[in-house]
Amino acid sequence: MIEKSATMNALCVLQFLLLLLLPLIRCNSVFGEVEIKCTERERRLLLKIKDEFIDDYGHLSSWGNEDNKRECCKWRGIRCDKQTGHVNMLNLHVTDCSKINYAPLRGKISHSLIQLNHLKVLDLKCNDFSDQLDISDFIGSLKGNLSYLDLSFSHFGGRFPSQVVNLSTLQYLDLSYNNFLSVRDIESFSRLSSLEHLDLSGNNLTASNDSFYVVNKLPSLKTLILSSCGLEDVHLPSSLSYFNNSSSSFSSSLENLDLSANDFSASLIYKWLFKIGKNLMVLNLSANPLQGSIPDEFGDVMFSLEHLKLEFSELRDGIPKSVGNLCELRTLRMDYNNLSGKFEEFIGNLSGCSQNSLEVLSLLGNQLSGTFYDNITRFSSLKELYVARNQLNGTFFETSSAPISILNILDLSKNSLEGSLPNLSSSFPSLTELYLVGNQFTGNPANSFSHLFNLEILAIGNNSFEGTLTEASLSKLAGLKQLYLSSNSQLYLRISSDWIPPFQLDWLHLESCNLGPKFPNWIKTQRNFSFFDISNNEISGTIPTWLWDLSPKMLSGEIPSCQMQYHGLSILNLANHNLSGKIPSSIGTLSKLELLDLRNNSLSGELPSSLERCKLLELIDFGDNKFSGEIPSWIGESLSHLSFLILRSNEFYGEIPIQKCQLSKIKILDLSINNISGIIPECFNNFSMMRQKGNLTTAHSISYFSFSLPAGSDFGNLYYDARVLVLKEGRRYEYGRSRELLRIIDLSENKLTGDIPSQLTNLSALVALNLSRNSLRGNIPPKIGLLKELLSLDLSKNYLSGDIPSSMADLTFLNFLDLSYNKFSGKIPSSTQLQSFNASQFIGNPLLCGLPLLQKCPGDKSSYPSQPTKNASAATVQEYEDEDEFEKWFYTGMGIGFAVGFWVICGSLILKRSWRHAYFLLMINIKDWVYVMVAVHWARLQRRFRS
């Protein structure tokens, strides 16, 4: 009885306590959690950190002292501890460095960051800290409780920060793709016993022979990424037994290994992997010269693999049957190797337990032949299949087996498949992307895709389809975004003019699809176009008023401010029209603008100051207009990304603002044909990009639309390749991607005075320098021979005097030189290069002598060669006339022969459509083959040069 009473009393007490807690629980649910407040000390430290950054894009605009910004725990990139309020995370990964609108923080890292004592996560990825010459001391001063550190892709330089090993609590470390000096000793990394993720990609580890011994001492390591580190066979442990005997081997914990883009060969790498990789789930050996076949025992040893990448690895033959025994395999990518044999045999070798797990199979750019075997339907988990650019032939199978109900992407482009297409909805009912470009399919394709209700991309161009497609064929594809039917000459699109499609396309390619004779009015309903091509369709009549015509010289009037409502616009090209008036001030709202091309119009007035808010601008071309006023100083102060500035042939006046010297990234500066006066600023030597040779491999193309497509397709990420017009050697040249090779200063036809600054000779990568038609005085800088890359130099029609410097003989690449009409004196320096120019390029300098001029210098003994004069013998004159007559008839005959041959070939192509199509298809195939071969051999050469 007493025991029962005690129990009842305990229950009563418990109920009472619950009743007391209930209001607190309700209060917490109604009013939310207690607000976290950061400490005043850490708030001030964060503001000091911000002061050291250059925030061009306002990423840290939420950081401040204003009343509504006092709480630093709410600032972007900041996380605070819920109990103490201390800042424990600083995430300044504010941009995606792989995107065209890359918008990083710049500047330096403040030492105030070291005083954030409770920091656990520090992420500085994808910024531009190139001004930070050395971060070793900074890393060494960080507190020891940091568990996550990411400094990748941030342009750090100087010594490799080996002090990072003092951060003994680190679990995640990424130092990839910076500009650190060669790493010689990473032995101390073994002290990071808690490390689970290590990425040193893009660092030069060639001098560090202990790399794999070190990582073997990291017992918790799960992810190791050493891509593009210059590693080769000699860096692998010479004694593989070391890994068996080591008491702290990481082989039991390692799950993700990436050794891509190194120089490992098959002879050792597989043996090493078989020792340490039994628990590996992700393996990437792409872009290594593995050569030969995959070992037969691969699948038996690496039985935990889920993702395997062996792209660009020079593999041959097929794949061993043991790979089909990888029961966890979800991704297999073997693109661009030399795999051969029958596709059905390849699939057969994968038909073990992996057929139940495989989700992505990519075999682009190999030499697999045979038919598209219906055994592919055995892979019940397959979501993506890429077999483009192989040698498949035969017909597309019509399976009686169970369909692959979850296959999303099927790419069979660039094969030799033929025949009619079956109803694809019965085999692949969930397809979202279908690529059959460049095969030999025939028949009417309508029934094959019309019931693929989830389809977003339909690409079946460059085949031999025939018949008629109506709106009924497309009416059930409500999610369609990209449609590519081009170059099916016997395929006819007959769609009602009042049809309203259920989809909104952003990509339409219907070239040579028999759309005519009327303009397809259904296109009027599509509002999201990024790409639009309906050429060669025999459409007649007038272009509808609703379709903007942006052909050259078709636009006139002023640029309306209503155009400035597109705040996401990155490219505005209105070149070669009849536009007039001023640039509207509302252009400053286009904060994402990267290219502004208004050349060859009749625009006038001063440049609007609002343009300085377009801080991402890389190219400005206002040439051949009627702009006036002084050149604004804000161009140099605000547009730090500017690489190409062309203001040629306007009415600008005044001096060149000294702020122009802040354009450190400028590659082409063209201020020619204006009324600019004053001197050439000495600070032009601040143009640091003019001291670096151009490189096409890093050429930057502006992406005007981008969508992800398989590499095997005929189309993928499309880019706007900006064109720049350059006046050189008196002629106009237009450059596309090759503009990246140019380093040009053109100040010709102005009213500049003073000397040529000697500092210009520091611009060692300068390709062309034009200072002609000014009023410059003084001498040519004596060290002009330092401009080793100079191809064109024009100093004509000035008041320059003195001797021509002897260093000019060092300009071995010079192919255009004009020093005419100055006041030079003395002897022209002797060199093969200078004497090869025409005498007209030195005339107008009465005191100049020496070849190629006929005027001899004092002390010269030998006579100069000359042309025959009136006093020459009749025989000599006749000899010259005979040579002239022969040359005249030689070139006449050559011209006639060329014309006849040209029209025989081209006339046949014009008259015979089938020949024309076959020719263009051949050219496309050759282009694709050359591209792949060059890419593969270039990668191979890079690896050899690194080694």
Secondary structure, DSSP 8 states (H G I E B T S, - for coil): -HHHHHHHHHHHHHHHHHHHHHHHHHHHHHH-S------HHHHHHHHHHHHHEE-TT-TTTT-SSSGGG--GGGSTTEEE-TTT--EEEEE---S-TTSTT----EE---GGGGG-TT--EEE--S-B-TT----HHHHHHS-TT--EEE-TTS--EES--GGGGG-TT-SEEE--SSEE------GGGGG-TT--EEE-TTS--TT-TTHHHHHTT-TT--EEE-TTS--BGGGS-S-THHHHH-TT-GGGT--EEE--SSB--HHHHHHHHHHH-TT-SEEE-TTS---B---TTHHHH-TT-SEEE-TTS-BEE---GGGGG-TT--EEE--SSEE-SBHHHHHHHT-SGGGGT--EEE-TTS--EE---GGGGG-TT--EEE--SSEEEEE-----S---TT--EEE--SSEEEE----HHHH-TT-SEEE-TTSEE-S--HHHHTT-TT--EEE--SS--EEEE-HHHHTT-TT--EEE--S-TEEEE---TT---SS--SEEE-TTS---SS--GGGGG----SEEE--SS---S---TTS----TT--EE---GGGGG-TT--EEE--SSEEEE---GGGGG-TT--EEE--SSEEEE---GGGGG-TT--EEE--SSEEEEE--THHHHH-TT--EEE--SSEEEEE--GGGGG-TT-SEEE--SSEEEE---GGGGG-GGGGS---GGG---EEEE-----TTSS--SEEE---EEEEETTEEEEESGGGGG--EEE--SSEE-S---GGGGG-TT--EEE--SS--EE---TTGGG-TT--EEE--SSEEEE---GGGGG-TT--EEE--SSEEEEE----TTGGGS-GGGT-S-TEEESTTSS---TT--S-------TTS-HHHHHHHHHHHHHHHHHHHHHHHHHHHHHHHHHHHHHH-HHHHHHHHHHHHHHHHHHHHHHHHHHHHHHHHHH-
